[in-house]
Amino acid sequence: MARNAESGTSAATDDYDDNDWEGWNYEDEGMTSQEALEERSREDELERLAGEQEAPSATQNSGSDLIGGGGGGGGFFQGDEDALICEECERRFEDSWLLKQFTCKVCDECRDRDGKHGLITKTDAKQEYFLKDSDFTSREPPLRCIVKKNPHNNNWGDMKLFLRCQIEDRAIEVWGSEEAVEAERDRRTEQKVKSKKRTFDKMIKELRMNARSSLGKQVRLNHTHEFEEQEEYDEERDVYSKKCKTCDHVNEYEKM
């Protein structure tokens, strides 16, 4: 049992500096090998914590205010109000795709490609958020976009892709609030439903009229005229005529 503890002590302490412990006989202290290992671990942990507490003061004494950048010049200055802090995770970062393309302070790890950080075409943005062309460029700041060739046809105009979360913010700015945008969406949806209903009712009415007209033509084709006994005479034309009792048909004839 003691040999296993000693072997465990040897394996677990390979990462320590044995020079600090030369000549120390833990048996003289009345310790077992396991207790000696725990004591050594505590001493190393205290040294590590002390080193972390001294690190900031050492940095300040050296005259360097860089945080996270080391001596390579890639970090950020303490107290810099323009330091890049991710709006999602609130961690510092140096650069990201969203920052380059849309000046959006979100790191690459927090980018939501299928959600608010997704891309939307200008046409879809106008339809979904009820924006006008002037809302994209005339309002400050103008919305940034990525210009790409139209994937459907190269001969068509270039396709402009905007950041969805910036489009949503611009819509709220234009309409006043998110509730106002939703109210406008509901109003237009209801208007579309009414328009479709009017179109459907008109189509049904035309079908009914056509059906009645076809039925009337069929009745007239199968109709046998029954003329009145009284006849009328047109002296100017020297023509006699009789009217059908059931329809407006007039039969004209001459007498020899």
PEPE-V250920 format. One record per residue. RES is the residue in three letters. SS is DSSP state (a for helix, b for strand, c for the rest). OMEGA is omega in degrees with one decimal (none if undefined). BURIAL is 1 if it has 16 or more other C-alpha atoms within 10 Angstrom, else 0. Layout:
((RES,SS,OMEGA,BURIAL) (RES,SS,OMEGA,BURIAL))
//
This chain:
((MET,c,179.4,0) (ALA,a,-179.8,0) (ARG,a,177.4,0) (ASN,a,179.6,0) (ALA,a,-179.5,0) (GLU,a,178.2,0) (SER,a,177.0,0) (GLY,a,179.0,0) (THR,a,-179.0,1) (SER,a,-177.6,0) (ALA,a,-173.7,0) (ALA,a,-175.7,0) (THR,c,178.2,0) (ASP,c,-176.6,0) (ASP,c,-176.9,0) (TYR,c,176.7,0) (ASP,c,-175.1,0) (ASP,a,-177.3,0) (ASN,a,-179.2,0) (ASP,a,-174.4,0) (TRP,a,-179.6,0) (GLU,c,177.1,0) (GLY,c,-179.3,0) (TRP,c,-179.8,0) (ASN,c,-175.6,0) (TYR,c,179.6,0) (GLU,c,177.6,0) (ASP,c,179.3,0) (GLU,c,-178.9,0) (GLY,c,-177.9,0) (MET,c,170.0,0) (THR,c,179.3,0) (SER,a,180.0,1) (GLN,a,178.4,0) (GLU,a,177.5,0) (ALA,a,178.2,1) (LEU,a,-179.8,1) (GLU,a,178.4,0) (GLU,a,179.4,0) (ARG,a,178.9,0) (SER,a,178.7,0) (ARG,a,179.4,0) (GLU,a,-179.8,0) (ASP,a,179.4,0) (GLU,a,177.5,0) (LEU,a,178.2,0) (GLU,a,-179.8,0) (ARG,a,179.3,0) (LEU,a,178.5,0) (ALA,a,178.6,0) (GLY,a,178.5,0) (GLU,a,-179.7,0) (GLN,a,-179.9,0) (GLU,a,-175.0,0) (ALA,a,-179.5,0) (PRO,a,-179.4,0) (SER,a,177.6,0) (ALA,a,179.0,0) (THR,a,-180.0,0) (GLN,a,-179.3,0) (ASN,a,-180.0,0) (SER,c,178.0,0) (GLY,c,-179.3,0) (SER,c,178.4,0) (ASP,c,-177.3,1) (LEU,b,176.4,1) (ILE,b,173.9,1) (GLY,c,-176.7,0) (GLY,c,-178.5,0) (GLY,a,179.7,0) (GLY,a,-175.3,0) (GLY,a,178.1,0) (GLY,c,-177.1,0) (GLY,c,-176.0,0) (GLY,c,-178.1,1) (PHE,b,-178.9,1) (PHE,b,177.3,1) (GLN,c,177.4,0) (GLY,c,179.1,0) (ASP,c,-177.0,0) (GLU,c,-179.3,0) (ASP,c,178.7,0) (ALA,c,-176.6,0) (LEU,c,177.0,1) (ILE,b,-178.1,1) (CYS,c,-179.5,1) (GLU,c,-179.0,0) (GLU,c,-175.9,0) (CYS,c,178.7,0) (GLU,c,174.3,0) (ARG,c,179.4,0) (ARG,b,176.1,1) (PHE,c,-175.4,1) (GLU,c,-175.9,0) (ASP,c,177.5,0) (SER,c,179.9,1) (TRP,a,179.8,0) (LEU,a,179.2,1) (LEU,a,-179.5,0) (LYS,a,-172.6,0) (GLN,a,-171.5,0) (PHE,a,-175.8,0) (THR,c,178.9,0) (CYS,c,-174.9,1) (LYS,c,177.0,1) (VAL,c,-179.7,1) (CYS,c,-177.6,1) (ASP,a,-178.9,0) (GLU,a,-176.7,0) (CYS,a,-178.2,0) (ARG,c,179.7,1) (ASP,c,-173.4,0) (ARG,c,-177.4,0) (ASP,c,-178.2,0) (GLY,c,-173.2,0) (LYS,c,177.4,0) (HIS,c,175.5,1) (GLY,c,-178.5,0) (LEU,b,-178.9,1) (ILE,b,180.0,1) (THR,b,-179.0,1) (LYS,a,179.7,1) (THR,a,179.2,0) (ASP,a,179.1,0) (ALA,a,179.2,1) (LYS,a,-178.5,1) (GLN,a,-175.4,0) (GLU,a,-174.7,0) (TYR,a,170.1,1) (PHE,c,179.2,1) (LEU,c,175.4,1) (LYS,c,-179.3,0) (ASP,a,-179.0,0) (SER,a,-179.7,0) (ASP,a,-179.3,1) (PHE,a,-171.7,1) (THR,a,-174.7,0) (SER,c,179.0,0) (ARG,c,179.5,0) (GLU,c,-8.6,0) (PRO,c,176.5,0) (PRO,c,-178.6,0) (LEU,c,178.0,1) (ARG,c,-178.4,1) (CYS,c,174.0,1) (ILE,b,-178.9,0) (VAL,b,179.3,0) (LYS,b,175.4,0) (LYS,c,-179.9,0) (ASN,c,-177.2,0) (PRO,c,-178.4,0) (HIS,c,-179.4,0) (ASN,c,-178.5,0) (ASN,c,-179.2,0) (ASN,c,177.8,0) (TRP,c,179.9,0) (GLY,c,179.2,0) (ASP,c,-178.9,0) (MET,b,179.6,1) (LYS,b,-178.4,1) (LEU,b,-179.5,1) (PHE,b,177.8,1) (LEU,b,-172.3,1) (ARG,a,-177.7,1) (CYS,a,176.7,1) (GLN,a,175.2,1) (ILE,a,178.7,1) (GLU,a,178.2,1) (ASP,a,179.4,0) (ARG,a,177.8,1) (ALA,a,177.3,1) (ILE,a,177.7,1) (GLU,a,-178.3,0) (VAL,a,-173.6,1) (TRP,a,174.8,1) (GLY,c,-179.6,0) (SER,c,177.5,0) (GLU,a,178.4,0) (GLU,a,179.3,0) (ALA,a,176.9,0) (VAL,a,179.2,1) (GLU,a,178.6,0) (ALA,a,178.1,0) (GLU,a,177.8,0) (ARG,a,178.1,1) (ASP,a,-179.2,0) (ARG,a,-179.1,0) (ARG,a,176.3,0) (THR,a,177.9,0) (GLU,a,178.5,0) (GLN,a,177.3,0) (LYS,a,179.1,0) (VAL,a,178.9,0) (LYS,a,179.1,0) (SER,a,178.0,0) (LYS,a,179.8,0) (LYS,a,177.9,0) (ARG,a,178.7,0) (THR,a,179.3,0) (PHE,a,179.9,0) (ASP,a,178.7,0) (LYS,a,179.2,0) (MET,a,178.3,0) (ILE,a,179.9,0) (LYS,a,178.3,0) (GLU,a,178.5,0) (LEU,a,178.6,0) (ARG,a,178.9,0) (MET,a,178.2,0) (ASN,a,178.8,0) (ALA,a,178.4,0) (ARG,a,179.8,0) (SER,a,179.0,0) (SER,a,178.5,0) (LEU,a,178.4,0) (GLY,a,178.6,0) (LYS,a,-179.7,0) (GLN,a,178.9,0) (VAL,a,-179.8,0) (ARG,a,179.3,0) (LEU,a,-179.1,0) (ASN,c,-174.7,0) (HIS,c,174.1,0) (THR,c,-175.5,0) (HIS,c,174.0,1) (GLU,c,-171.8,0) (PHE,b,175.1,1) (GLU,c,-180.0,0) (GLU,c,-178.8,0) (GLN,c,178.6,0) (GLU,c,179.5,0) (GLU,b,-176.3,0) (TYR,b,176.7,0) (ASP,b,-175.4,0) (GLU,c,-177.8,0) (GLU,c,-178.8,0) (ARG,c,-177.2,0) (ASP,c,-176.5,0) (VAL,b,174.7,0) (TYR,b,-179.6,0) (SER,b,174.4,1) (LYS,b,180.0,1) (LYS,b,175.1,1) (CYS,b,-178.6,0) (LYS,c,-173.0,0) (THR,c,178.9,0) (CYS,c,-176.9,0) (ASP,c,-178.9,0) (HIS,c,179.4,0) (VAL,b,179.0,0) (ASN,b,-179.7,0) (GLU,b,-179.7,0) (TYR,b,178.9,0) (GLU,c,176.4,0) (LYS,c,-180.0,0) (MET,c,none,0))
//
